[in-house]
Amino acid sequence: MSMGFPYSRAVSGVLDLTPYQPGKPVEELEREYGIASAIKLASNENPLGPSPLALAALHENGESLARYPDASGFALKAVLADRLGVSARQITLGNGSNDVLDLLARAFVAPGEIVVFSQFAFLVYALVTKAVGGVPLVVPAVDWGHDLPAIAESAAARPKLIYLANPNNPTGTYFPKSDLDSFLKRVPGDVLVVLDEAYCEYVERSDYPDGVRLIQQHPNLVVTRTFSKIHGLAGLRIGYAVASEEITDLLNRVRQPFNVSSVAQAAAMAGLEDPDHVSRSRSNNDRQLTRTREFCVKLGLEYIPSVANFLTVKFGEQSSDIYDGLLRKGVIVRPVANYQMPEYLRVTMGRPAEMDALFDALAALSAA
C-alpha cells in the first residue's frame, strides 16, 4: 500500500518552512458564520479600490487575453523609467513585489549563505531565504523597528543579502534618510541591500528617504515597490524592482517568462496616470489612521505608531478572543502571532463606514 511521496525528498530549506498565512478571505468568513456583508481590514488593501482609469484599462484590454503578454513589459517600464528618472534597463517587473523579493534570493543566495533581516519584518524574507537554502540572521528590533546600526554590524558575518522594509510590515515603523545614508556607507559594496518600499506612497514625512534616488550612489542597493497597496491592484499581482543594470540583468535571467499579465501591465500604466486617485487614497488613510489612534486612546489601548495604511494594536492576552469576537461581528483583522507578536492585532485602514463598524464592534467587545 502506498504511503504517499516522502517529505524527505524535498530540499531541507523547504522542510523548515511554514506556509505563509494571508488574512482570512471574506468568502471564508461568510461560509463559516453565514455573514453576508463582512468587512475585511486584514490585508493592507486599498479600501477605495483601483483608479477608475485602471478599471477602464482592464475592460479595454480584455480582448487581448488569448495572447501572451509582452514579456519585457516595454510600455510599463518606459512609463516607470520616466517617472522615476532611471533607465528602463534598471527595472524588473514581478508578479507582485513578493515575486521580485524571491527572484533576488534565487539569483544571489546559495545554500548556506547568510541573509539578514530585522525581527518583526515581513515573513516573506525568511520564506524566500530558507527556500533557497540560505541561513537567516535575524537582528533584534528596537522600538518595533529596524536597528540599522546593528544590522550594519551584521555585515561582519559576510551576508550575501540584507532585506530592509521601509515602512515595515507589520509594525508600520520607518527609518529616516539620515539613518539609511549612514547604514549604506557602512555596508560593504559586495553585500546586496534590498529596500522594500511597498508602502512608500502612504508616507508623508519630510525625512523619509526615496530609495530610488540612492541607487546611483550605492550600486549594491535594490528598491522594490508594488501596485498592490495605494494603487489598489492587489488582485492583479504586479510589482517591480529598481536596481543597477547589472543586477537587473541577473534578475531577468531567473525571472519566469510572462510573469506579469497583459491586463496587470495595462492597469498599472493607467493607475500611474491618476495621481488624484493616489491623493484620495492617501487622504482617506490619513483620516482613518487619526480616527483609529484616537479610538485606541479612548479605550486605553496601546498601539505601534505607523506611517503605513495599518495600525498594529495591543490587546494583550485577550487578542485571540478579540479577534474571534470581531469575526463573529463580521469584521476581519489580522492576528500577528506568527510574527512573535501574540498580544497584537493589525488593523488595515478602511472606508469611514468600515472603521465605524470596527469601532462599534470593539466597543461592544470591551464592554462585555
N, C-alpha and C positions, 0 to 999 in steps of 0.2 A: 504494500500500500504506500502510495506516495505521501511523503511528509511535507511537500512543498519545497520550493527553491530555498537553499540555506542562506540565512542572513550573512553568514561568514564570508560569502563570496563578494560582498560589497567592499569597497575600499574603506580603510579604517576611519578616515575623516567623516564619511557618511554615517557609519555606525554610531558615531558620537553625537550626531545631530538630533535635535528635536524639531519637528516641522514648525514653521512659522505660523503663529496663530493670529489671523486677522480679526478685526472687530466683527461681532455677531451680525450676520446679514438680517435685514428687515424681514425677509421672507421666512427665515428660520424662526424668528420670534413670533411671527403671525401663525406659523404652524404649531408651535409649542403651546401658545397661550390663547390662540384664537383672537388676537388683537388685530383689528382691521386697519388701523392707522398709526402704526408705530413710528416713533421719531428716532432717527439714528444720529447720535452725537459721539461716534466711536472711532471714526477712521480719518479724521482731519480732512474731510472733503469740503469743497466749497458749497455752502448751502444755496447760493444763488445759481449754481449750475454753470454751464458753459456760456460763453458770449453768444448772443443771437447770430453774430456773423459766423461763428464756428458751427452752429446748428445748421445754418443755411449752406455752409460748405459741405456738410455731411450729406445733405439731400442732393446737392449739385453733383457730387462725386459718386453717388450710388451706382450709376451705370458702369463705373469702372471696376466693380468688384470681381468681375470674371478675369481681370488682368492682374498679373503680379505688380506690386508697387515698384516705384523707382528705387532700386536697391541702394543707390548712392544718396538718395534724399536731396538731390541737387537744389531744387527750388527752396525747400525749407532751410537748408544750410545757407543758401545765399541771403535769405532774409535775416537769419540769426547772425550771420557774419557781419552784415551791415549794421545791425542794431548793437552788437557787442563790440564792434571795432576790431575784429580779428579776421583771419583768413578762413574761408570755408574748409581749407585743408586742416584746420585745427579742431574741427567739430566731429564728434562721433554720436550718431543717433542710437537710441536704445528703446527697447520695449518697456518704457518706464525707466526712471533713473536707477532702479534696482538692477536692471539688466546691465547698465554700464558699470555699476559697482562690482557686479560679478565678472564682467569682462576684464576689469583691472586685476582682479585676483587671478584669473586664469592666465592672463598674459604675463604677469610678473612674479607670481609667488609659486615657488617649487615646494614639494613636500619637505617638511622640516624647517622651512624658513619662517621667520617671525613677522607677525603683523600686529601693529599696536593700535589700540583704540581705547576710549575712555570708559570707565564704569558708567552705567546708565545710558550708554549710547545705543543707537539703532541696532536692533538684533541682527539685521542682515549682515553687518560687518563680521560678526562671529560665524554666521552661517556660511558665507562665501569663503571665509578663511579656512574653516575646517573641511569644506567640501573639496578643496584642492590640496588638502594635507598640510596646510600651513599651521603654525603654532600661535595662538592668540596670546598677546601680552596685554592684560587689562590694567590700565593706570587708574588708581582711585580718584574719584571725583572730588571737587571742592565746591561746597555750596550747590550741589547738584549739577555742576557744570564742569567743563574741561579744565584740568590743571595743566596748562600749556608748558610751564617750566618743567614739570615732572615728565610730561610726555617728551619734551626735547631731551631730557636726561636719558630717557629710554633708548635714544639713538645709540648709546654706548653698547647696547646689546646687538647692534648691527641689524635692525629690522629691514625687511625688504620694502615695506609699505606701511604708511600711517593713515588711518581714517580719522578725519575730524568732521564734526557736524556743527554748522553754524547758521541758524539756531539748531539746538539739539532736540531730538525727539527721543524720549517722551517728556523731557523736563522743561523745554521751552527757553532754556538759558542761551546766552550768546556771549562771545568774546569780542572785544573791540579791535580796531585796526592796529592800534599800537602794540597790543599783545601778540597779534598774528605776525606783525612785522618782526618783532623780537624773536618769535618762535622760528620763523623761516630762516632767519640769519644764523640760528644755532644748529639747525638740522643739516647734516651733510648733503651735498648736492646729488649723491647717488642713492638717497633714500626717497622713494616716491611719496609725496604728500597728497592725499585726496581730500579735498574740501567739499563736503556735501552741503549744498545751499538750496535744498528742496523748498525751504520756507522763506527764502530771502525777500520775496516781493512783499511780504507782510511787515517787514521791519522798517520802522521809521525812526531810526536813531542816527544822529549825526556822526557817531563814532563807529558805525557798523561798516565793516570792510566789504568792498566789491572784489571778490577773489579773482575775477577775470582780469582786472587791471594789474594784478601782481604776477601774472604768468610770464610776461616778457622778462621781468627781473629775476624770476625764480623758475627756471625751466623744468624743475622737478615737481612742479605744482600742477595738479589736475583739479578742475572745478566741475562738479556735477549739479545739474538742475533738472526740473521736471515741469511738465504741463498738468500734472495731476492735482496740484493744490490750488493756487489762486486762479489758474486758468480753467479749472473745473472739468478737466478731461481725464479723470482717473480711470474711467471705464474704457478708454481707448488705448491706454498704456503707451505713453510716449515721453521720453526724457532725452537728455543729451549730456555730453561731456565736452569741455573745452580744455585743450592742452597744447603742448608744442606739436609741431607737425610730425616729429619723430615718434612721440608717444602715440599720437593719433594713428599713424601708420601701423603701429604694432597692434593697437586695439582692433583695427579693421581686419587684421589677419585672423583674429579669433572670433570676430562678430559673425553670427549666423546670417546668411543671405536673406533679404526680405524681412528683416526683424522688426520693421515698423510698417504698418499697413498704409495703404494709399489714403484711406479716409482719415487716419490719425494725422498724417502729414498735412493734409488739406485743412483739417480743423485747427491744427496748431498754427499754421500760417495765418488763418483768418483771425484766430484769437489774438495774435500779435498785433493785428491791425485795429484792435478795440481797446485802447487804453482806458476809455471811460468805464468799461466793464471791470477792469482791474481796479480802478479807483473806487468804484461802488463796492466791490468785494472787500477791499481793504477798509473802507469806511464802516461797513457793517461789522467787520471783525473787531475794529477798534471799539465800537459802541458796545458790542456784546461782551468783550473782554472786561470793559469797565463795569458793566452791569454785574457780571459774574463775580468779579473781585468784591464789589460792594455787597453782593448777596452773601459771599463767604464771610466777610467781616460781620455782617448782621447775625449770622448763625454761629459765629465763633469758630469757623473752620480755617485751618492753615492751608496755604497754597504755595506753590513754587512760582515766583514771578516769571511771566512768559512774554516773549515778543512774537510768538508764532500765532497760529489760529486755534490754539487749545490752551487749557489750563489744567494742571495736574494738582488735585485737591486731596488733602489728608483727611481720611475718615477713621483712622486708627483701626482697632480690632473689629469695628463694625463694617469695614469696607465691603466685605463679601456679602453681608446681609443687605447693605445699602444697594449694592449692585443688583442683587436678586429682587429687592423691593422695587427698584426702578424698572426692571424688566417687566414685572407684573403690572406696572402702571403704563407700560408701552414706551418707555424711554431707554434707549441703549447707549451706555457709555463704555469706557474701555478699562477693564482691570489691567494693572501693570505689575502683577505679582511675578510674571516671567522676566521682569527687569530687576528682580530682587527689591521691589517696592510694594510689598503686600498691603501696606496701610493706605495706599493711594489709589485713586481713580482718575483717569484722564478724560476730560470733557472737551469735545470739539465745539467751537462756536457755531451756532446755527442761526436761523432767522429769528427775529424777535419773538414771534409766537411760539417757536420751538423752545427757546430759552425760558419763556414764561411757564411752559408746561414742565420743564425740568425743575424750575424753582418751586412750583407748586407741589410737585411730587416729593422733592427733598424736604420741603417744609412739613408736609404731611408725615413723612417717614420719621423726621426728627421729633415730631410731637407725639408719635405713637408710643 
